[in-house]
Amino acid sequence: MGNPRVKVLAATFAMLTLASISLIINEENVSANAWALLALAGVFAAATVMAFFQKDEGLSHIESDSIVSVQDRETETQALPNPVEDGFDVPVI
């Protein structure tokens, strides 16, 4: 099954475009409302394209069986040096 978000966004884009075209035909000119509907349809078209090319993040989590905590491990490069041992002056207030 495809991404349902893409289908909903594409259907919304199609409905807004058809509403704008029908508004233009009924009024026999391009009004501000028709331009607003066309602009909103463009936003939904962009969202549809972005959702279509977005990777499914749920599939990558299924493959891993265990969760490894990286925060508990501290390497030598991550540890901060002690300023007293390295010869820094520690100000006393």
mmCIF file as gemmi writes it, N, C-alpha and C atoms, coordinates in Angstrom:
data_model
loop_
_atom_site.group_PDB
_atom_site.id
_atom_site.type_symbol
_atom_site.label_atom_id
_atom_site.label_alt_id
_atom_site.label_comp_id
_atom_site.label_asym_id
_atom_site.label_entity_id
_atom_site.label_seq_id
_atom_site.pdbx_PDB_ins_code
_atom_site.Cartn_x
_atom_site.Cartn_y
_atom_site.Cartn_z
_atom_site.occupancy
_atom_site.B_iso_or_equiv
_atom_site.pdbx_formal_charge
_atom_site.auth_seq_id
_atom_site.auth_asym_id
_atom_site.pdbx_PDB_model_num
ATOM 1 N N . MET Axp A 1 ? 0.847 -1.186 0 1 0 ? 1 A 1
ATOM 2 C CA . MET Axp A 1 ? 0 0 0 1 0 ? 1 A 1
ATOM 3 C C . MET Axp A 1 ? 0.881 1.234 0 1 0 ? 1 A 1
ATOM 4 N N . GLY Axp A 2 ? 0.504 2.201 -0.783 1 0 ? 2 A 1
ATOM 5 C CA . GLY Axp A 2 ? 1.271 3.431 -0.861 1 0 ? 2 A 1
ATOM 6 C C . GLY Axp A 2 ? 1.053 4.303 0.359 1 0 ? 2 A 1
ATOM 7 N N . ASN Axp A 3 ? 1.744 5.407 0.374 1 0 ? 3 A 1
ATOM 8 C CA . ASN Axp A 3 ? 1.638 6.338 1.476 1 0 ? 3 A 1
ATOM 9 C C . ASN Axp A 3 ? 0.274 7.029 1.408 1 0 ? 3 A 1
ATOM 10 N N . PRO Axp A 4 ? -0.584 6.886 2.432 1 0 ? 4 A 1
ATOM 11 C CA . PRO Axp A 4 ? -1.912 7.506 2.373 1 0 ? 4 A 1
ATOM 12 C C . PRO Axp A 4 ? -1.851 9.028 2.419 1 0 ? 4 A 1
ATOM 13 N N . ARG Axp A 5 ? -0.776 9.58 2.987 1 0 ? 5 A 1
ATOM 14 C CA . ARG Axp A 5 ? -0.641 11.034 3.045 1 0 ? 5 A 1
ATOM 15 C C . ARG Axp A 5 ? -0.548 11.618 1.635 1 0 ? 5 A 1
ATOM 16 N N . VAL Axp A 6 ? 0.16 10.914 0.75 1 0 ? 6 A 1
ATOM 17 C CA . VAL Axp A 6 ? 0.298 11.383 -0.625 1 0 ? 6 A 1
ATOM 18 C C . VAL Axp A 6 ? -1.056 11.394 -1.318 1 0 ? 6 A 1
ATOM 19 N N . LYS Axp A 7 ? -1.848 10.359 -1.091 1 0 ? 7 A 1
ATOM 20 C CA . LYS Axp A 7 ? -3.165 10.272 -1.735 1 0 ? 7 A 1
ATOM 21 C C . LYS Axp A 7 ? -4.101 11.382 -1.258 1 0 ? 7 A 1
ATOM 22 N N . VAL Axp A 8 ? -4.074 11.658 0.037 1 0 ? 8 A 1
ATOM 23 C CA . VAL Axp A 8 ? -4.939 12.714 0.58 1 0 ? 8 A 1
ATOM 24 C C . VAL Axp A 8 ? -4.516 14.074 0.06 1 0 ? 8 A 1
ATOM 25 N N . LEU Axp A 9 ? -3.211 14.337 0.036 1 0 ? 9 A 1
ATOM 26 C CA . LEU Axp A 9 ? -2.724 15.628 -0.458 1 0 ? 9 A 1
ATOM 27 C C . LEU Axp A 9 ? -3.013 15.792 -1.948 1 0 ? 9 A 1
ATOM 28 N N . ALA Axp A 10 ? -2.863 14.719 -2.721 1 0 ? 10 A 1
ATOM 29 C CA . ALA Axp A 10 ? -3.155 14.799 -4.153 1 0 ? 10 A 1
ATOM 30 C C . ALA Axp A 10 ? -4.64 15.03 -4.395 1 0 ? 10 A 1
ATOM 31 N N . ALA Axp A 11 ? -5.497 14.379 -3.612 1 0 ? 11 A 1
ATOM 32 C CA . ALA Axp A 11 ? -6.943 14.594 -3.758 1 0 ? 11 A 1
ATOM 33 C C . ALA Axp A 11 ? -7.325 16.026 -3.389 1 0 ? 11 A 1
ATOM 34 N N . THR Axp A 12 ? -6.713 16.564 -2.35 1 0 ? 12 A 1
ATOM 35 C CA . THR Axp A 12 ? -6.981 17.949 -1.956 1 0 ? 12 A 1
ATOM 36 C C . THR Axp A 12 ? -6.507 18.918 -3.028 1 0 ? 12 A 1
ATOM 37 N N . PHE Axp A 13 ? -5.335 18.647 -3.602 1 0 ? 13 A 1
ATOM 38 C CA . PHE Axp A 13 ? -4.837 19.482 -4.7 1 0 ? 13 A 1
ATOM 39 C C . PHE Axp A 13 ? -5.804 19.456 -5.883 1 0 ? 13 A 1
ATOM 40 N N . ALA Axp A 14 ? -6.289 18.279 -6.236 1 0 ? 14 A 1
ATOM 41 C CA . ALA Axp A 14 ? -7.215 18.162 -7.368 1 0 ? 14 A 1
ATOM 42 C C . ALA Axp A 14 ? -8.523 18.892 -7.086 1 0 ? 14 A 1
ATOM 43 N N . MET Axp A 15 ? -9.051 18.771 -5.875 1 0 ? 15 A 1
ATOM 44 C CA . MET Axp A 15 ? -10.309 19.448 -5.54 1 0 ? 15 A 1
ATOM 45 C C . MET Axp A 15 ? -10.149 20.971 -5.561 1 0 ? 15 A 1
ATOM 46 N N . LEU Axp A 16 ? -9.041 21.476 -5.02 1 0 ? 16 A 1
ATOM 47 C CA . LEU Axp A 16 ? -8.829 22.923 -5.038 1 0 ? 16 A 1
ATOM 48 C C . LEU Axp A 16 ? -8.649 23.45 -6.46 1 0 ? 16 A 1
ATOM 49 N N . THR Axp A 17 ? -7.964 22.696 -7.291 1 0 ? 17 A 1
ATOM 50 C CA . THR Axp A 17 ? -7.775 23.114 -8.681 1 0 ? 17 A 1
ATOM 51 C C . THR Axp A 17 ? -9.107 23.126 -9.411 1 0 ? 17 A 1
ATOM 52 N N . LEU Axp A 18 ? -9.912 22.089 -9.237 1 0 ? 18 A 1
ATOM 53 C CA . LEU Axp A 18 ? -11.226 22.051 -9.884 1 0 ? 18 A 1
ATOM 54 C C . LEU Axp A 18 ? -12.14 23.153 -9.358 1 0 ? 18 A 1
ATOM 55 N N . ALA Axp A 19 ? -12.082 23.448 -8.075 1 0 ? 19 A 1
ATOM 56 C CA . ALA Axp A 19 ? -12.895 24.532 -7.517 1 0 ? 19 A 1
ATOM 57 C C . ALA Axp A 19 ? -12.478 25.871 -8.109 1 0 ? 19 A 1
ATOM 58 N N . SER Axp A 20 ? -11.189 26.071 -8.281 1 0 ? 20 A 1
ATOM 59 C CA . SER Axp A 20 ? -10.716 27.318 -8.868 1 0 ? 20 A 1
ATOM 60 C C . SER Axp A 20 ? -11.145 27.44 -10.327 1 0 ? 20 A 1
ATOM 61 N N . ILE Axp A 21 ? -11.031 26.356 -11.071 1 0 ? 21 A 1
ATOM 62 C CA . ILE Axp A 21 ? -11.432 26.386 -12.487 1 0 ? 21 A 1
ATOM 63 C C . ILE Axp A 21 ? -12.934 26.613 -12.612 1 0 ? 21 A 1
ATOM 64 N N . SER Axp A 22 ? -13.722 25.961 -11.773 1 0 ? 22 A 1
ATOM 65 C CA . SER Axp A 22 ? -15.174 26.17 -11.836 1 0 ? 22 A 1
ATOM 66 C C . SER Axp A 22 ? -15.548 27.591 -11.434 1 0 ? 22 A 1
ATOM 67 N N . LEU Axp A 23 ? -14.834 28.175 -10.487 1 0 ? 23 A 1
ATOM 68 C CA . LEU Axp A 23 ? -15.08 29.564 -10.085 1 0 ? 23 A 1
ATOM 69 C C . LEU Axp A 23 ? -14.759 30.522 -11.232 1 0 ? 23 A 1
ATOM 70 N N . ILE Axp A 24 ? -13.678 30.238 -11.946 1 0 ? 24 A 1
ATOM 71 C CA . ILE Axp A 24 ? -13.311 31.081 -13.093 1 0 ? 24 A 1
ATOM 72 C C . ILE Axp A 24 ? -14.364 30.966 -14.195 1 0 ? 24 A 1
ATOM 73 N N . ILE Axp A 25 ? -14.85 29.773 -14.446 1 0 ? 25 A 1
ATOM 74 C CA . ILE Axp A 25 ? -15.852 29.574 -15.5 1 0 ? 25 A 1
ATOM 75 C C . ILE Axp A 25 ? -17.172 30.229 -15.124 1 0 ? 25 A 1
ATOM 76 N N . ASN Axp A 26 ? -17.604 30.104 -13.864 1 0 ? 26 A 1
ATOM 77 C CA . ASN Axp A 26 ? -18.881 30.679 -13.437 1 0 ? 26 A 1
ATOM 78 C C . ASN Axp A 26 ? -18.859 32.201 -13.436 1 0 ? 26 A 1
ATOM 79 N N . GLU Axp A 27 ? -17.764 32.804 -13.004 1 0 ? 27 A 1
ATOM 80 C CA . GLU Axp A 27 ? -17.693 34.263 -12.949 1 0 ? 27 A 1
ATOM 81 C C . GLU Axp A 27 ? -17.228 34.868 -14.266 1 0 ? 27 A 1
ATOM 82 N N . GLU Axp A 28 ? -16.709 34.067 -15.166 1 0 ? 28 A 1
ATOM 83 C CA . GLU Axp A 28 ? -16.2 34.489 -16.471 1 0 ? 28 A 1
ATOM 84 C C . GLU Axp A 28 ? -15.044 35.478 -16.376 1 0 ? 28 A 1
ATOM 85 N N . ASN Axp A 29 ? -14.372 35.495 -15.249 1 0 ? 29 A 1
ATOM 86 C CA . ASN Axp A 29 ? -13.132 36.243 -15.087 1 0 ? 29 A 1
ATOM 87 C C . ASN Axp A 29 ? -12.35 35.628 -13.924 1 0 ? 29 A 1
ATOM 88 N N . VAL Axp A 30 ? -11.106 36.04 -13.799 1 0 ? 30 A 1
ATOM 89 C CA . VAL Axp A 30 ? -10.269 35.493 -12.739 1 0 ? 30 A 1
ATOM 90 C C . VAL Axp A 30 ? -10.317 36.47 -11.561 1 0 ? 30 A 1
ATOM 91 N N . SER Axp A 31 ? -11.02 36.06 -10.506 1 0 ? 31 A 1
ATOM 92 C CA . SER Axp A 31 ? -11.162 36.927 -9.337 1 0 ? 31 A 1
ATOM 93 C C . SER Axp A 31 ? -10.06 36.619 -8.313 1 0 ? 31 A 1
ATOM 94 N N . ALA Axp A 32 ? -10.069 37.405 -7.252 1 0 ? 32 A 1
ATOM 95 C CA . ALA Axp A 32 ? -9.088 37.196 -6.191 1 0 ? 32 A 1
ATOM 96 C C . ALA Axp A 32 ? -9.305 35.85 -5.504 1 0 ? 32 A 1
ATOM 97 N N . ASN Axp A 33 ? -10.564 35.435 -5.397 1 0 ? 33 A 1
ATOM 98 C CA . ASN Axp A 33 ? -10.845 34.136 -4.791 1 0 ? 33 A 1
ATOM 99 C C . ASN Axp A 33 ? -10.265 32.995 -5.624 1 0 ? 33 A 1
ATOM 100 N N . ALA Axp A 34 ? -10.349 33.114 -6.934 1 0 ? 34 A 1
ATOM 101 C CA . ALA Axp A 34 ? -9.789 32.08 -7.809 1 0 ? 34 A 1
ATOM 102 C C . ALA Axp A 34 ? -8.272 32.029 -7.673 1 0 ? 34 A 1
ATOM 103 N N . TRP Axp A 35 ? -7.634 33.21 -7.581 1 0 ? 35 A 1
ATOM 104 C CA . TRP Axp A 35 ? -6.184 33.231 -7.391 1 0 ? 35 A 1
ATOM 105 C C . TRP Axp A 35 ? -5.798 32.627 -6.042 1 0 ? 35 A 1
ATOM 106 N N . ALA Axp A 36 ? -6.585 32.891 -5.01 1 0 ? 36 A 1
ATOM 107 C CA . ALA Axp A 36 ? -6.298 32.327 -3.685 1 0 ? 36 A 1
ATOM 108 C C . ALA Axp A 36 ? -6.407 30.808 -3.714 1 0 ? 36 A 1
ATOM 109 N N . LEU Axp A 37 ? -7.432 30.289 -4.392 1 0 ? 37 A 1
ATOM 110 C CA . LEU Axp A 37 ? -7.569 28.838 -4.496 1 0 ? 37 A 1
ATOM 111 C C . LEU Axp A 37 ? -6.421 28.227 -5.295 1 0 ? 37 A 1
ATOM 112 N N . LEU Axp A 38 ? -5.991 28.91 -6.348 1 0 ? 38 A 1
ATOM 113 C CA . LEU Axp A 38 ? -4.856 28.409 -7.13 1 0 ? 38 A 1
ATOM 114 C C . LEU Axp A 38 ? -3.566 28.424 -6.311 1 0 ? 38 A 1
ATOM 115 N N . ALA Axp A 39 ? -3.37 29.456 -5.513 1 0 ? 39 A 1
ATOM 116 C CA . ALA Axp A 39 ? -2.171 29.522 -4.673 1 0 ? 39 A 1
ATOM 117 C C . ALA Axp A 39 ? -2.194 28.423 -3.611 1 0 ? 39 A 1
ATOM 118 N N . LEU Axp A 40 ? -3.366 28.201 -3.023 1 0 ? 40 A 1
ATOM 119 C CA . LEU Axp A 40 ? -3.487 27.142 -2.029 1 0 ? 40 A 1
ATOM 120 C C . LEU Axp A 40 ? -3.301 25.768 -2.669 1 0 ? 40 A 1
ATOM 121 N N . ALA Axp A 41 ? -3.756 25.606 -3.901 1 0 ? 41 A 1
ATOM 122 C CA . ALA Axp A 41 ? -3.548 24.346 -4.623 1 0 ? 41 A 1
ATOM 123 C C . ALA Axp A 41 ? -2.06 24.124 -4.881 1 0 ? 41 A 1
ATOM 124 N N . GLY Axp A 42 ? -1.323 25.195 -5.143 1 0 ? 42 A 1
ATOM 125 C CA . GLY Axp A 42 ? 0.122 25.066 -5.337 1 0 ? 42 A 1
ATOM 126 C C . GLY Axp A 42 ? 0.828 24.607 -4.086 1 0 ? 42 A 1
ATOM 127 N N . VAL Axp A 43 ? 0.372 25.073 -2.936 1 0 ? 43 A 1
ATOM 128 C CA . VAL Axp A 43 ? 0.96 24.635 -1.656 1 0 ? 43 A 1
ATOM 129 C C . VAL Axp A 43 ? 0.724 23.141 -1.461 1 0 ? 43 A 1
ATOM 130 N N . PHE Axp A 44 ? -0.493 22.682 -1.77 1 0 ? 44 A 1
ATOM 131 C CA . PHE Axp A 44 ? -0.788 21.26 -1.629 1 0 ? 44 A 1
ATOM 132 C C . PHE Axp A 44 ? -0.043 20.427 -2.667 1 0 ? 44 A 1
ATOM 133 N N . ALA Axp A 45 ? 0.197 20.979 -3.846 1 0 ? 45 A 1
ATOM 134 C CA . ALA Axp A 45 ? 0.99 20.259 -4.848 1 0 ? 45 A 1
ATOM 135 C C . ALA Axp A 45 ? 2.422 20.075 -4.369 1 0 ? 45 A 1
ATOM 136 N N . ALA Axp A 46 ? 2.996 21.109 -3.773 1 0 ? 46 A 1
ATOM 137 C CA . ALA Axp A 46 ? 4.356 21.002 -3.24 1 0 ? 46 A 1
ATOM 138 C C . ALA Axp A 46 ? 4.414 20 -2.093 1 0 ? 46 A 1
ATOM 139 N N . ALA Axp A 47 ? 3.409 20.02 -1.23 1 0 ? 47 A 1
ATOM 140 C CA . ALA Axp A 47 ? 3.379 19.067 -0.117 1 0 ? 47 A 1
ATOM 141 C C . ALA Axp A 47 ? 3.228 17.635 -0.627 1 0 ? 47 A 1
ATOM 142 N N . THR Axp A 48 ? 2.463 17.455 -1.709 1 0 ? 48 A 1
ATOM 143 C CA . THR Axp A 48 ? 2.298 16.129 -2.298 1 0 ? 48 A 1
ATOM 144 C C . THR Axp A 48 ? 3.617 15.609 -2.838 1 0 ? 48 A 1
ATOM 145 N N . VAL Axp A 49 ? 4.349 16.454 -3.529 1 0 ? 49 A 1
ATOM 146 C CA . VAL Axp A 49 ? 5.638 16.034 -4.088 1 0 ? 49 A 1
ATOM 147 C C . VAL Axp A 49 ? 6.625 15.7 -2.97 1 0 ? 49 A 1
ATOM 148 N N . MET Axp A 50 ? 6.658 16.518 -1.926 1 0 ? 50 A 1
ATOM 149 C CA . MET Axp A 50 ? 7.58 16.25 -0.817 1 0 ? 50 A 1
ATOM 150 C C . MET Axp A 50 ? 7.208 14.954 -0.099 1 0 ? 50 A 1
ATOM 151 N N . ALA Axp A 51 ? 5.924 14.706 0.113 1 0 ? 51 A 1
ATOM 152 C CA . ALA Axp A 51 ? 5.493 13.484 0.798 1 0 ? 51 A 1
ATOM 153 C C . ALA Axp A 51 ? 5.731 12.258 -0.075 1 0 ? 51 A 1
ATOM 154 N N . PHE Axp A 52 ? 5.636 12.419 -1.392 1 0 ? 52 A 1
ATOM 155 C CA . PHE Axp A 52 ? 5.85 11.295 -2.292 1 0 ? 52 A 1
ATOM 156 C C . PHE Axp A 52 ? 7.3 10.824 -2.26 1 0 ? 52 A 1
ATOM 157 N N . PHE Axp A 53 ? 8.247 11.754 -2.193 1 0 ? 53 A 1
ATOM 158 C CA . PHE Axp A 53 ? 9.654 11.394 -2.223 1 0 ? 53 A 1
ATOM 159 C C . PHE Axp A 53 ? 10.259 11.177 -0.835 1 0 ? 53 A 1
ATOM 160 N N . GLN Axp A 54 ? 9.463 11.322 0.203 1 0 ? 54 A 1
ATOM 161 C CA . GLN Axp A 54 ? 9.952 11.128 1.567 1 0 ? 54 A 1
ATOM 162 C C . GLN Axp A 54 ? 10.071 9.634 1.845 1 0 ? 54 A 1
ATOM 163 N N . LYS Axp A 55 ? 11.171 9.238 2.501 1 0 ? 55 A 1
ATOM 164 C CA . LYS Axp A 55 ? 11.379 7.834 2.843 1 0 ? 55 A 1
ATOM 165 C C . LYS Axp A 55 ? 10.474 7.452 4.002 1 0 ? 55 A 1
ATOM 166 N N . ASP Axp A 56 ? 10.034 6.195 3.986 1 0 ? 56 A 1
ATOM 167 C CA . ASP Axp A 56 ? 9.263 5.678 5.117 1 0 ? 56 A 1
ATOM 168 C C . ASP Axp A 56 ? 10.217 5.368 6.244 1 0 ? 56 A 1
ATOM 169 N N . GLU Axp A 57 ? 10.079 6.076 7.355 1 0 ? 57 A 1
ATOM 170 C CA . GLU Axp A 57 ? 10.977 5.89 8.483 1 0 ? 57 A 1
ATOM 171 C C . GLU Axp A 57 ? 10.597 4.657 9.294 1 0 ? 57 A 1
ATOM 172 N N . GLY Axp A 58 ? 9.375 4.176 9.172 1 0 ? 58 A 1
ATOM 173 C CA . GLY Axp A 58 ? 8.939 3.02 9.935 1 0 ? 58 A 1
ATOM 174 C C . GLY Axp A 58 ? 9.631 1.741 9.511 1 0 ? 58 A 1
ATOM 175 N N . LEU Axp A 59 ? 10.009 1.616 8.259 1 0 ? 59 A 1
ATOM 176 C CA . LEU Axp A 59 ? 10.638 0.396 7.783 1 0 ? 59 A 1
ATOM 177 C C . LEU Axp A 59 ? 12.053 0.231 8.303 1 0 ? 59 A 1
ATOM 178 N N . SER Axp A 60 ? 12.76 1.319 8.528 1 0 ? 60 A 1
ATOM 179 C CA . SER Axp A 60 ? 14.131 1.203 9.001 1 0 ? 60 A 1
ATOM 180 C C . SER Axp A 60 ? 14.191 0.773 10.464 1 0 ? 60 A 1
ATOM 181 N N . HIS Axp A 61 ? 13.162 1.057 11.248 1 0 ? 61 A 1
ATOM 182 C CA . HIS Axp A 61 ? 13.164 0.676 12.655 1 0 ? 61 A 1
ATOM 183 C C . HIS Axp A 61 ? 12.794 -0.791 12.845 1 0 ? 61 A 1
ATOM 184 N N . ILE Axp A 62 ? 12.117 -1.383 11.903 1 0 ? 62 A 1
ATOM 185 C CA . ILE Axp A 62 ? 11.717 -2.775 12.016 1 0 ? 62 A 1
ATOM 186 C C . ILE Axp A 62 ? 12.931 -3.685 11.898 1 0 ? 62 A 1
ATOM 187 N N . GLU Axp A 63 ? 13.901 -3.296 11.102 1 0 ? 63 A 1
ATOM 188 C CA . GLU Axp A 63 ? 15.051 -4.143 10.847 1 0 ? 63 A 1
ATOM 189 C C . GLU Axp A 63 ? 15.951 -4.305 12.071 1 0 ? 63 A 1
ATOM 190 N N . SER Axp A 64 ? 16.055 -3.304 12.919 1 0 ? 64 A 1
ATOM 191 C CA . SER Axp A 64 ? 16.944 -3.414 14.077 1 0 ? 64 A 1
ATOM 192 C C . SER Axp A 64 ? 16.198 -4.09 15.225 1 0 ? 64 A 1
ATOM 193 N N . ASP Axp A 65 ? 16.875 -5.051 15.873 1 0 ? 65 A 1
ATOM 194 C CA . ASP Axp A 65 ? 16.248 -5.794 16.958 1 0 ? 65 A 1
ATOM 195 C C . ASP Axp A 65 ? 16.507 -5.179 18.326 1 0 ? 65 A 1
ATOM 196 N N . SER Axp A 66 ? 17.604 -4.467 18.475 1 0 ? 66 A 1
ATOM 197 C CA . SER Axp A 66 ? 17.922 -3.907 19.783 1 0 ? 66 A 1
ATOM 198 C C . SER Axp A 66 ? 18.241 -2.423 19.651 1 0 ? 66 A 1
ATOM 199 N N . ILE Axp A 67 ? 18.044 -1.74 20.762 1 0 ? 67 A 1
ATOM 200 C CA . ILE Axp A 67 ? 18.338 -0.314 20.81 1 0 ? 67 A 1
ATOM 201 C C . ILE Axp A 67 ? 19.605 -0.141 21.633 1 0 ? 67 A 1
ATOM 202 N N . VAL Axp A 68 ? 20.595 0.5 21.057 1 0 ? 68 A 1
ATOM 203 C CA . VAL Axp A 68 ? 21.86 0.719 21.73 1 0 ? 68 A 1
ATOM 204 C C . VAL Axp A 68 ? 21.927 2.179 22.147 1 0 ? 68 A 1
ATOM 205 N N . SER Axp A 69 ? 22.158 2.411 23.422 1 0 ? 69 A 1
ATOM 206 C CA . SER Axp A 69 ? 22.254 3.77 23.928 1 0 ? 69 A 1
ATOM 207 C C . SER Axp A 69 ? 23.664 4.285 23.705 1 0 ? 69 A 1
ATOM 208 N N . VAL Axp A 70 ? 23.772 5.353 22.945 1 0 ? 70 A 1
ATOM 209 C CA . VAL Axp A 70 ? 25.07 5.936 22.642 1 0 ? 70 A 1
ATOM 210 C C . VAL Axp A 70 ? 25.434 6.97 23.691 1 0 ? 70 A 1
ATOM 211 N N . GLN Axp A 71 ? 24.479 7.47 24.416 1 0 ? 71 A 1
ATOM 212 C CA . GLN Axp A 71 ? 24.732 8.536 25.38 1 0 ? 71 A 1
ATOM 213 C C . GLN Axp A 71 ? 25.532 8.055 26.581 1 0 ? 71 A 1
ATOM 214 N N . ASP Axp A 72 ? 25.441 6.762 26.946 1 0 ? 72 A 1
ATOM 215 C CA . ASP Axp A 72 ? 26.13 6.26 28.12 1 0 ? 72 A 1
ATOM 216 C C . ASP Axp A 72 ? 27.629 6.119 27.905 1 0 ? 72 A 1
ATOM 217 N N . ARG Axp A 73 ? 28.037 5.894 26.668 1 0 ? 73 A 1
ATOM 218 C CA . ARG Axp A 73 ? 29.448 5.703 26.387 1 0 ? 73 A 1
ATOM 219 C C . ARG Axp A 73 ? 30.117 7.044 26.141 1 0 ? 73 A 1
ATOM 220 N N . GLU Axp A 74 ? 31.262 7.245 26.748 1 0 ? 74 A 1
ATOM 221 C CA . GLU Axp A 74 ? 32.001 8.481 26.558 1 0 ? 74 A 1
ATOM 222 C C . GLU Axp A 74 ? 33.415 8.127 26.113 1 0 ? 74 A 1
ATOM 223 N N . THR Axp A 75 ? 33.791 8.62 24.946 1 0 ? 75 A 1
ATOM 224 C CA . THR Axp A 75 ? 35.121 8.314 24.436 1 0 ? 75 A 1
ATOM 225 C C . THR Axp A 75 ? 36.122 9.339 24.948 1 0 ? 75 A 1
ATOM 226 N N . GLU Axp A 76 ? 37.379 9.089 24.65 1 0 ? 76 A 1
ATOM 227 C CA . GLU Axp A 76 ? 38.446 9.968 25.124 1 0 ? 76 A 1
ATOM 228 C C . GLU Axp A 76 ? 38.362 11.345 24.484 1 0 ? 76 A 1
ATOM 229 N N . THR Axp A 77 ? 37.912 11.414 23.247 1 0 ? 77 A 1
ATOM 230 C CA . THR Axp A 77 ? 37.817 12.71 22.568 1 0 ? 77 A 1
ATOM 231 C C . THR Axp A 77 ? 36.621 13.512 23.048 1 0 ? 77 A 1
ATOM 232 N N . GLN Axp A 78 ? 35.599 12.838 23.599 1 0 ? 78 A 1
ATOM 233 C CA . GLN Axp A 78 ? 34.419 13.558 24.076 1 0 ? 78 A 1
ATOM 234 C C . GLN Axp A 78 ? 34.618 14.117 25.481 1 0 ? 78 A 1
ATOM 235 N N . ALA Axp A 79 ? 35.524 13.548 26.256 1 0 ? 79 A 1
ATOM 236 C CA . ALA Axp A 79 ? 35.745 13.986 27.625 1 0 ? 79 A 1
ATOM 237 C C . ALA Axp A 79 ? 36.49 15.322 27.624 1 0 ? 79 A 1
ATOM 238 N N . LEU Axp A 80 ? 36.067 16.219 28.491 1 0 ? 80 A 1
ATOM 239 C CA . LEU Axp A 80 ? 36.725 17.514 28.604 1 0 ? 80 A 1
ATOM 240 C C . LEU Axp A 80 ? 37.916 17.396 29.553 1 0 ? 80 A 1
ATOM 241 N N . PRO Axp A 81 ? 39.012 18.047 29.221 1 0 ? 81 A 1
ATOM 242 C CA . PRO Axp A 81 ? 40.18 17.947 30.116 1 0 ? 81 A 1
ATOM 243 C C . PRO Axp A 81 ? 39.956 18.765 31.38 1 0 ? 81 A 1
ATOM 244 N N . ASN Axp A 82 ? 40.642 18.357 32.427 1 0 ? 82 A 1
ATOM 245 C CA . ASN Axp A 82 ? 40.588 19.092 33.689 1 0 ? 82 A 1
ATOM 246 C C . ASN Axp A 82 ? 41.455 20.337 33.535 1 0 ? 82 A 1
ATOM 247 N N . PRO Axp A 83 ? 40.915 21.545 33.715 1 0 ? 83 A 1
ATOM 248 C CA . PRO Axp A 83 ? 41.707 22.756 33.488 1 0 ? 83 A 1
ATOM 249 C C . PRO Axp A 83 ? 42.885 22.902 34.451 1 0 ? 83 A 1
ATOM 250 N N . VAL Axp A 84 ? 42.777 22.371 35.664 1 0 ? 84 A 1
ATOM 251 C CA . VAL Axp A 84 ? 43.866 22.474 36.631 1 0 ? 84 A 1
ATOM 252 C C . VAL Axp A 84 ? 45.043 21.625 36.179 1 0 ? 84 A 1
ATOM 253 N N . GLU Axp A 85 ? 44.777 20.436 35.655 1 0 ? 85 A 1
ATOM 254 C CA . GLU Axp A 85 ? 45.845 19.542 35.212 1 0 ? 85 A 1
ATOM 255 C C . GLU Axp A 85 ? 46.545 20.06 33.959 1 0 ? 85 A 1
ATOM 256 N N . ASP Axp A 86 ? 45.849 20.781 33.139 1 0 ? 86 A 1
ATOM 257 C CA . ASP Axp A 86 ? 46.437 21.279 31.896 1 0 ? 86 A 1
ATOM 258 C C . ASP Axp A 86 ? 47.11 22.635 32.07 1 0 ? 86 A 1
ATOM 259 N N . GLY Axp A 87 ? 47.113 23.193 33.261 1 0 ? 87 A 1
ATOM 260 C CA . GLY Axp A 87 ? 47.825 24.436 33.512 1 0 ? 87 A 1
ATOM 261 C C . GLY Axp A 87 ? 46.996 25.687 33.314 1 0 ? 87 A 1
ATOM 262 N N . PHE Axp A 88 ? 45.701 25.562 33.228 1 0 ? 88 A 1
ATOM 263 C CA . PHE Axp A 88 ? 44.86 26.748 33.082 1 0 ? 88 A 1
ATOM 264 C C . PHE Axp A 88 ? 44.67 27.394 34.455 1 0 ? 88 A 1
ATOM 265 N N . ASP Axp A 89 ? 44.541 28.696 34.446 1 0 ? 89 A 1
ATOM 266 C CA . ASP Axp A 89 ? 44.257 29.4 35.685 1 0 ? 89 A 1
ATOM 267 C C . ASP Axp A 89 ? 42.752 29.344 35.947 1 0 ? 89 A 1
ATOM 268 N N . VAL Axp A 90 ? 42.418 28.943 37.158 1 0 ? 90 A 1
ATOM 269 C CA . VAL Axp A 90 ? 41.015 28.875 37.555 1 0 ? 90 A 1
ATOM 270 C C . VAL Axp A 90 ? 40.727 30.109 38.376 1 0 ? 90 A 1
ATOM 271 N N . PRO Axp A 91 ? 39.837 30.991 37.893 1 0 ? 91 A 1
ATOM 272 C CA . PRO Axp A 91 ? 39.551 32.209 38.657 1 0 ? 91 A 1
ATOM 273 C C . PRO Axp A 91 ? 38.748 31.888 39.916 1 0 ? 91 A 1
ATOM 274 N N . VAL Axp A 92 ? 39.097 32.546 41.009 1 0 ? 92 A 1
ATOM 275 C CA . VAL Axp A 92 ? 38.396 32.39 42.273 1 0 ? 92 A 1
ATOM 276 C C . VAL Axp A 92 ? 37.668 33.686 42.557 1 0 ? 92 A 1
ATOM 277 N N . ILE Axp A 93 ? 36.394 33.555 42.751 1 0 ? 93 A 1
ATOM 278 C CA . ILE Axp A 93 ? 35.587 34.765 42.982 1 0 ? 93 A 1
ATOM 279 C C . ILE Axp A 93 ? 35.291 34.916 44.444 1 0 ? 93 A 1
